[in-house]
Amino acid sequence: MKRIRRENLLYLVLCTILVTGGYVFFRYAYRVADELPFSQEIVLVALGTIVTVLITALLLNKQTEVELAKEENIKFLDLKTSIYMQLLDHIEAVLLAGHSESADLTRLRFLTHKLSLVARPEVLMEFESFVETFCEAVKDGRVVGGEADEIQQALASLTVKIRGDLVGSLDEESRFSKARISDQIQANTRKLSLFAGLKGRTPPSRR
């Protein structure tokens, strides 16, 4: 990338020198070669050809630079998305198992390090709150009832920040504000937690 930028700068300098020098030379050649047939046209064509070649090389280098930057952004986004999904999958596995072992916390520590490499500061700050809630809920090794709901609510807040990191630019173009999107995510989580609580109740016995 730096090499391409240096080449672009070099082409730009050469174009400037060529245009300036060519203008002076063309004025001189225009007068000196006035009596020769087609001399002025030949000088003009030669100057135009050289300028065209340099400008074309400059544009091609700029296009290559843009494509490389785009490819790097795509790879970084894929890496970031993969780490976020690993985190969500891990929390899902813990909640489905209903308990947390030392290996689960070890994996969470490594996911924390991975997040430190790619996540935005807003995500890291919210992740700290999530970790506090998660560790408090699983300190006895079990995840049941209200503890799972607390983790889900904390995870909902975290996913709001993750969404902003991944598709925040798209949300800004939509008619929904960040606050409305956050409220909607939290509301969906609360409704599912309430429904899960109702499903978990023992049905009254019939006489």
C-alpha positions as CSV (number, residue, x, y, z in Angstrom):
1,M,0.0,0.0,0.0
2,K,2.8,2.4,0.8
3,R,4.6,1.5,-2.3
4,I,1.5,2.3,-4.4
5,R,1.1,5.7,-2.7
6,R,4.8,6.5,-3.4
7,E,4.3,5.6,-7.0
8,N,1.1,7.8,-7.2
9,L,3.1,10.7,-5.7
10,L,5.9,10.2,-8.3
11,Y,3.4,10.1,-11.2
12,L,1.8,13.2,-9.9
13,V,5.2,15.0,-9.7
14,L,6.1,13.8,-13.2
15,C,2.8,14.9,-14.6
16,T,3.3,18.4,-13.1
17,I,6.9,18.6,-14.5
18,L,5.8,17.3,-17.8
19,V,2.9,19.7,-18.2
20,T,4.9,22.7,-17.1
21,G,8.0,21.8,-19.1
22,G,5.9,20.7,-22.1
23,Y,4.0,23.9,-22.2
24,V,7.3,25.9,-22.3
25,F,8.8,23.6,-24.9
26,F,5.7,23.6,-27.0
27,R,5.7,27.4,-27.1
28,Y,9.3,27.3,-28.2
29,A,8.8,24.5,-30.7
30,Y,5.6,26.2,-32.0
31,R,7.7,29.2,-33.1
32,V,10.9,27.4,-34.2
33,A,9.1,24.7,-36.2
34,D,6.5,27.0,-37.7
35,E,7.9,26.6,-41.2
36,L,8.1,22.7,-41.1
37,P,5.0,20.8,-42.2
38,F,3.0,19.2,-39.4
39,S,5.7,20.0,-36.9
40,Q,3.4,21.7,-34.5
41,E,0.9,18.8,-34.7
42,I,3.6,16.3,-34.0
43,V,4.8,18.1,-31.0
44,L,1.3,18.4,-29.6
45,V,0.5,14.7,-30.2
46,A,3.8,13.6,-28.5
47,L,3.1,15.8,-25.5
48,G,-0.5,14.6,-25.3
49,T,0.5,10.9,-25.5
50,I,3.1,11.2,-22.7
51,V,0.7,13.0,-20.4
52,T,-2.1,10.4,-21.2
53,V,0.3,7.6,-20.3
54,L,1.3,9.2,-17.0
55,I,-2.3,10.0,-16.0
56,T,-3.5,6.5,-16.9
57,A,-0.7,5.0,-14.7
58,L,-1.7,7.3,-11.9
59,L,-5.4,6.3,-12.2
60,L,-4.6,2.6,-12.3
61,N,-2.4,2.8,-9.2
62,K,-5.2,4.7,-7.4
63,Q,-7.7,2.0,-8.4
64,T,-5.4,-0.7,-7.1
65,E,-5.0,1.2,-3.8
66,V,-8.8,1.5,-3.4
67,E,-9.3,-2.2,-4.2
68,L,-6.6,-3.3,-1.7
69,A,-8.1,-1.1,1.0
70,K,-11.6,-2.5,0.3
71,E,-10.2,-6.1,0.5
72,E,-8.5,-5.4,3.8
73,N,-11.7,-4.0,5.2
74,I,-13.7,-7.0,4.1
75,K,-11.2,-9.4,5.7
76,F,-11.2,-7.4,8.9
77,L,-15.0,-7.4,9.0
78,D,-15.1,-11.1,8.5
79,L,-12.6,-11.7,11.3
80,K,-14.6,-9.4,13.6
81,T,-17.8,-11.1,12.8
82,S,-16.3,-14.5,13.4
83,I,-15.1,-13.6,16.9
84,Y,-18.4,-12.1,17.8
85,M,-20.2,-15.2,16.7
86,Q,-17.8,-17.4,18.7
87,L,-18.6,-15.4,21.8
88,L,-22.4,-15.8,21.2
89,D,-22.1,-19.5,20.5
90,H,-20.1,-20.0,23.7
91,I,-22.6,-18.2,25.8
92,E,-25.4,-20.2,24.1
93,A,-23.6,-23.4,25.0
94,V,-23.2,-22.5,28.6
95,L,-26.9,-21.5,29.0
96,L,-28.1,-24.7,27.2
97,A,-25.9,-26.8,29.5
98,G,-27.2,-25.0,32.6
99,H,-23.8,-25.0,34.3
100,S,-20.4,-23.5,33.8
101,E,-17.1,-25.3,34.2
102,S,-13.5,-24.0,34.5
103,A,-13.0,-24.8,30.8
104,D,-15.9,-22.4,30.0
105,L,-14.3,-19.5,31.8
106,T,-10.9,-20.3,30.2
107,R,-12.5,-20.1,26.7
108,L,-14.2,-16.9,27.8
109,R,-10.9,-15.4,28.7
110,F,-9.4,-16.2,25.3
111,L,-12.5,-14.7,23.6
112,T,-11.8,-11.6,25.7
113,H,-8.3,-11.4,24.2
114,K,-9.7,-11.9,20.7
115,L,-12.2,-9.1,21.3
116,S,-9.5,-6.8,22.4
117,L,-7.9,-7.1,19.0
118,V,-11.0,-6.2,16.8
119,A,-13.8,-4.7,18.9
120,R,-14.6,-1.0,19.2
121,P,-14.1,0.7,22.6
122,E,-17.9,0.8,23.0
123,V,-18.1,-3.0,22.7
124,L,-15.2,-3.6,25.1
125,M,-16.9,-1.3,27.7
126,E,-20.2,-3.1,27.4
127,F,-18.5,-6.5,27.4
128,E,-17.0,-5.6,30.8
129,S,-20.5,-5.1,32.2
130,F,-21.5,-8.4,30.6
131,V,-18.6,-10.3,32.2
132,E,-19.5,-9.0,35.6
133,T,-23.1,-10.2,35.2
134,F,-22.0,-13.5,33.8
135,C,-19.4,-14.2,36.5
136,E,-21.9,-13.3,39.2
137,A,-24.5,-15.6,37.7
138,V,-22.2,-18.7,37.3
139,K,-20.1,-18.3,40.5
140,D,-21.8,-21.4,42.0
141,G,-21.3,-23.3,38.8
142,R,-25.0,-23.4,37.9
143,V,-27.1,-21.3,35.5
144,V,-30.8,-21.5,36.3
145,G,-33.9,-19.4,36.4
146,G,-33.3,-15.8,37.0
147,E,-29.6,-16.1,36.5
148,A,-30.0,-17.1,32.9
149,D,-32.4,-14.2,32.4
150,E,-29.8,-11.8,33.8
151,I,-27.2,-13.1,31.4
152,Q,-29.7,-12.8,28.5
153,Q,-30.4,-9.2,29.4
154,A,-26.8,-8.3,29.7
155,L,-26.1,-10.1,26.4
156,A,-28.9,-8.1,24.8
157,S,-27.1,-4.9,25.8
158,L,-23.9,-6.3,24.4
159,T,-25.4,-7.3,21.1
160,V,-26.7,-3.7,20.7
161,K,-23.1,-2.5,20.7
162,I,-21.9,-5.4,18.5
163,R,-24.6,-4.5,16.0
164,G,-23.4,-0.9,16.0
165,D,-19.9,-2.1,15.3
166,L,-20.9,-4.4,12.4
167,V,-23.8,-2.6,10.7
168,G,-23.9,0.8,12.4
169,S,-23.4,2.6,9.1
170,L,-26.4,0.8,7.6
171,D,-28.5,1.7,10.7
172,E,-27.7,5.3,10.3
173,E,-29.2,5.2,6.8
174,S,-32.4,3.6,8.0
175,R,-35.4,5.4,9.6
176,F,-34.8,3.8,12.9
177,S,-32.6,5.6,15.5
178,K,-30.0,3.8,17.6
179,A,-32.1,4.2,20.7
180,R,-35.1,2.6,19.0
181,I,-33.1,-0.3,17.8
182,S,-31.6,-0.8,21.3
183,D,-35.1,-0.7,22.8
184,Q,-36.4,-3.2,20.3
185,I,-33.6,-5.7,21.0
186,Q,-34.1,-5.4,24.7
187,A,-37.9,-5.8,24.4
188,N,-37.5,-8.9,22.3
189,T,-35.2,-10.4,24.9
190,R,-37.6,-9.6,27.8
191,K,-40.5,-11.1,26.0
192,L,-38.6,-14.3,25.3
193,S,-37.5,-14.5,29.0
194,L,-41.1,-14.0,30.1
195,F,-42.3,-16.7,27.8
196,A,-39.6,-19.1,29.0
197,G,-40.6,-18.4,32.6
198,L,-44.2,-19.2,31.8
199,K,-43.2,-22.4,30.0
200,G,-41.1,-23.4,33.0
201,R,-44.0,-23.3,35.5
202,T,-45.6,-26.4,36.6
203,P,-49.2,-26.6,35.3
204,P,-51.9,-26.8,38.0
205,S,-53.2,-30.3,38.7
206,R,-56.7,-31.0,37.6
207,R,-59.2,-32.6,40.1
